[in-house]
Amino acid sequence: MNEHPYSFGRNGAVATAESRNRVLRNVYWLLALSMVPTVLGAYVGVVTGFSLFAATSPAMSMLAFFAIAFGFMFAIQRTKDSAVGVFVLLGFTFFMGLMLSRMLSFILGFSNGPSLIMLAFGGTGVIFAAMATVATVSKRDFSGLGKWLFVGVIVLLLAMVANMFLHLTALMLTVSVMAIVIFSAYMLFDIQRVVRGGETNYITATLAIYLDLYNVFVNLLALLGIFGGNRN
């Protein structure tokens, strides 16, 4: 079964070895390129103090974020077979950088904030390298993880919504740890789909892996901030 309608960027068809290698190369190049608007968006957000609908409730802010994010992802799906899709994807990564700026500003409030950010970035890189290696060299088929990971994401979203009202530190920590585990596994799942020809479009493949990386980085940074942040 080669199609997994669990989320954006995870549908495709079986391809030849040459085509798979080409898609994988394009994914890695576009993934590296997507970091540029992400960093730019984060920088602009930190400098300007950007906060999405800061005057509204957390629930409304979350709804606004999901509306904009899914709007971008829908547009990427519609344009994935043209060069326009690349620019829409880069626009999406700029937006995600903006959304990251609030957490970065908080972390930069620690005396060791820059080192925490670099540690989270390095940790995410290590996880990505490990998952990419396993996905490439392992003979095991990880496609069966898809449905379980999707259920895990739904549980995470429900827990996040619940904690908006409960404000439990223990629940927040649990969500962050679960998110790192789930999206690390999603990296393995998504990269192997490209390696084995289950995803043949490099734009949607990049979108899926980018979201995995983003979520691992954000939650790893949150944990580092909680346990390793030093106030001035």
Phi, psi and omega per residue, in radians:
M1 nan 1.999 -2.968
N2 -1.774 -0.142 -3.126
E3 -1.954 2.322 -3.118
H4 -2.232 1.688 -3.078
P5 -1.402 0.670 -3.063
Y6 -1.435 -0.497 -3.140
S7 -2.932 2.980 3.130
F8 -1.045 2.510 3.060
G9 1.383 0.286 -3.099
R10 -2.279 0.628 3.060
N11 -2.179 2.537 3.138
G12 -3.091 -2.947 -3.122
A13 -2.413 2.826 -3.124
V14 -1.175 2.438 -3.088
A15 -2.293 2.926 3.095
T16 -1.275 2.898 -3.130
A17 -1.068 -0.730 3.135
E18 -1.100 -0.749 3.130
S19 -1.151 -0.695 3.128
R20 -1.087 -0.769 3.127
N21 -1.112 -0.669 3.125
R22 -1.159 -0.765 3.114
V23 -1.085 -0.759 -3.124
L24 -1.099 -0.743 3.094
R25 -1.071 -0.789 3.132
N26 -1.112 -0.637 3.111
V27 -1.098 -0.808 -3.112
Y28 -1.151 -0.686 3.098
W29 -1.144 -0.802 -3.117
L30 -1.203 -0.585 3.099
L31 -1.116 -0.749 3.096
A32 -1.120 -0.732 3.127
L33 -1.117 -0.625 -3.102
S34 -1.148 -0.351 3.106
M35 -1.192 -0.475 -3.107
V36 -1.120 -0.964 3.090
P37 -1.160 -0.458 3.082
T38 -1.131 -0.835 3.118
V39 -1.127 -0.712 3.130
L40 -1.102 -0.785 3.114
G41 -1.087 -0.712 3.114
A42 -1.119 -0.724 -3.141
Y43 -1.118 -0.812 3.126
V44 -1.060 -0.735 -3.132
G45 -1.123 -0.732 3.132
V46 -1.161 -0.772 -3.096
V47 -1.153 -0.697 -3.068
T48 -1.596 -0.145 -3.095
G49 1.235 0.578 -3.090
F50 -1.038 2.370 3.031
S51 -2.632 2.069 -3.061
L52 -1.121 2.000 3.102
F53 0.843 0.909 -3.072
A54 -1.039 -0.499 -3.087
A55 -1.362 -0.201 -3.116
T56 -1.631 3.103 3.137
S57 -1.282 2.787 3.093
P58 -0.994 -0.642 3.139
A59 -1.122 -0.742 3.124
M60 -1.176 -0.648 3.095
S61 -1.108 -0.718 3.124
M62 -1.139 -0.738 3.118
L63 -1.103 -0.703 3.111
A64 -1.115 -0.731 3.117
F65 -1.063 -0.858 -3.103
F66 -1.125 -0.641 3.126
A67 -1.091 -0.800 -3.139
I68 -1.208 -0.773 -3.106
A69 -1.099 -0.814 -3.136
F70 -1.226 -0.491 3.025
G71 -1.087 -0.778 3.078
F72 -1.076 -0.814 -3.083
M73 -1.148 -0.609 3.063
F74 -1.124 -0.733 3.121
A75 -1.128 -0.656 3.101
I76 -1.114 -0.737 3.099
Q77 -1.064 -0.678 -3.109
R78 -1.270 -0.452 -3.053
T79 -1.977 0.214 -3.001
K80 -1.132 -0.331 -3.109
D81 -1.701 0.223 3.121
S82 -2.383 2.924 3.131
A83 -1.110 -0.431 3.111
V84 -1.027 -0.597 -3.136
G85 -1.039 -0.596 3.107
V86 -1.101 -0.781 -3.118
F87 -1.211 -0.617 3.075
V88 -1.148 -0.721 3.098
L89 -1.071 -0.777 3.134
L90 -1.144 -0.604 3.052
G91 -1.116 -0.684 3.099
F92 -1.112 -0.747 -3.126
T93 -1.184 -0.534 3.039
F94 -1.132 -0.767 3.092
F95 -1.057 -0.733 3.133
M96 -1.153 -0.574 3.044
G97 -1.114 -0.736 3.070
L98 -1.019 -0.766 -3.113
M99 -1.184 -0.431 3.118
L100 -1.348 -0.351 -2.985
S101 -1.102 -0.548 -3.123
R102 -1.130 -0.774 3.107
M103 -1.174 -0.690 3.127
L104 -1.079 -0.705 3.121
S105 -1.089 -0.701 3.111
F106 -1.120 -0.795 -3.126
I107 -1.148 -0.655 3.133
L108 -1.190 -0.202 3.056
G109 -1.286 -0.250 3.056
F110 -1.463 2.627 3.114
S111 -1.127 -0.504 3.105
N112 -1.821 0.413 -3.096
G113 -0.958 -0.899 -3.142
P114 -1.003 -0.681 -3.137
S115 -1.209 -0.592 3.085
L116 -1.137 -0.718 3.127
I117 -1.113 -0.765 3.121
M118 -1.152 -0.624 3.118
L119 -1.161 -0.734 3.099
A120 -1.129 -0.713 3.107
F121 -1.103 -0.786 3.121
G122 -1.137 -0.718 3.120
G123 -1.093 -0.715 3.098
T124 -1.117 -0.699 3.105
G125 -1.092 -0.716 3.116
V126 -1.112 -0.775 3.120
I127 -1.080 -0.759 3.138
F128 -1.088 -0.799 -3.137
A129 -1.070 -0.715 -3.141
A130 -1.149 -0.809 -3.127
M131 -1.163 -0.673 3.124
A132 -1.138 -0.686 3.126
T133 -1.139 -0.827 3.137
V134 -1.086 -0.769 -3.128
A135 -1.089 -0.558 -3.081
T136 -1.447 -0.719 -3.007
V137 -1.715 -0.379 -3.079
S138 -1.262 2.467 3.076
K139 -1.559 -0.106 -3.134
R140 -1.327 2.463 3.117
D141 -1.602 2.050 -3.112
F142 -1.732 0.199 -3.094
S143 -1.104 -0.441 -3.141
G144 -1.206 -0.233 3.110
L145 -1.218 -0.403 -2.988
G146 -0.896 -0.907 -3.061
K147 -1.170 -0.607 3.140
W148 -1.255 -0.675 3.109
L149 -1.157 -0.666 3.106
F150 -1.082 -0.757 3.081
V151 -1.068 -0.705 3.117
G152 -1.071 -0.681 3.107
V153 -1.133 -0.710 3.105
I154 -1.080 -0.746 3.107
V155 -1.091 -0.725 3.108
L156 -1.046 -0.806 -3.132
L157 -1.080 -0.741 3.124
L158 -1.110 -0.720 3.130
A159 -1.140 -0.686 3.112
M160 -1.098 -0.769 3.132
V161 -1.120 -0.747 -3.141
A162 -1.077 -0.690 -3.081
N163 -1.300 -0.253 3.034
M164 -1.135 -0.431 -3.140
F165 -1.805 -0.558 -3.068
L166 -1.492 -0.591 -3.133
H167 0.957 0.878 3.139
L168 -1.730 2.125 3.141
T169 -1.077 -0.721 -3.126
A170 -1.075 -0.697 3.134
L171 -1.196 -0.676 3.112
M172 -1.082 -0.761 3.116
L173 -1.115 -0.731 3.122
T174 -1.078 -0.762 3.126
V175 -1.066 -0.770 -3.120
S176 -1.110 -0.768 3.127
V177 -1.123 -0.779 3.123
M178 -1.088 -0.690 -3.131
A179 -1.108 -0.733 3.119
I180 -1.074 -0.777 3.140
V181 -1.133 -0.838 -3.075
I182 -1.131 -0.813 -3.079
F183 -1.361 -0.376 2.966
S184 -1.164 -0.753 3.088
A185 -1.144 -0.610 3.100
Y186 -1.131 -0.590 3.053
M187 -1.010 -0.855 3.119
L188 -1.002 -0.824 -3.130
F189 -1.080 -0.842 -3.058
D190 -1.240 -0.695 3.133
I191 -1.187 -0.710 3.137
Q192 -1.137 -0.556 3.092
R193 -1.071 -0.650 3.086
V194 -1.250 -0.790 -3.115
V195 -1.037 -0.665 -3.077
R196 -1.693 0.072 3.059
G197 1.490 0.208 3.106
G198 -1.352 -0.315 3.069
E199 -2.245 2.078 -3.045
T200 -1.928 -0.038 3.139
N201 -1.853 2.055 -3.027
Y202 -1.226 -0.412 -3.137
I203 -1.270 -0.848 3.136
T204 -1.236 -0.555 3.062
A205 -1.129 -0.727 3.099
T206 -1.108 -0.725 3.117
L207 -1.002 -0.818 -3.104
A208 -1.098 -0.825 -3.099
I209 -1.220 -0.627 3.084
Y210 -1.041 -0.786 3.134
L211 -1.105 -0.637 3.076
D212 -1.076 -0.865 -3.137
L213 -1.061 -0.776 -3.104
Y214 -1.045 -0.809 -3.100
N215 -1.204 -0.644 3.074
V216 -1.128 -0.799 -3.120
F217 -1.073 -0.828 -3.096
V218 -1.054 -0.814 -3.079
N219 -1.311 -0.561 3.047
L220 -1.164 -0.709 3.109
L221 -1.133 -0.671 3.112
A222 -1.085 -0.762 3.124
L223 -1.154 -0.715 3.110
L224 -1.113 -0.669 3.111
G225 -1.131 -0.679 -3.129
I226 -1.229 -0.768 -3.018
F227 -1.673 -0.355 -3.035
G228 -2.143 0.002 -3.090
G229 -1.311 2.327 3.101
N230 -1.994 2.129 3.119
R231 -1.293 2.578 3.107
N232 -1.126 nan nan
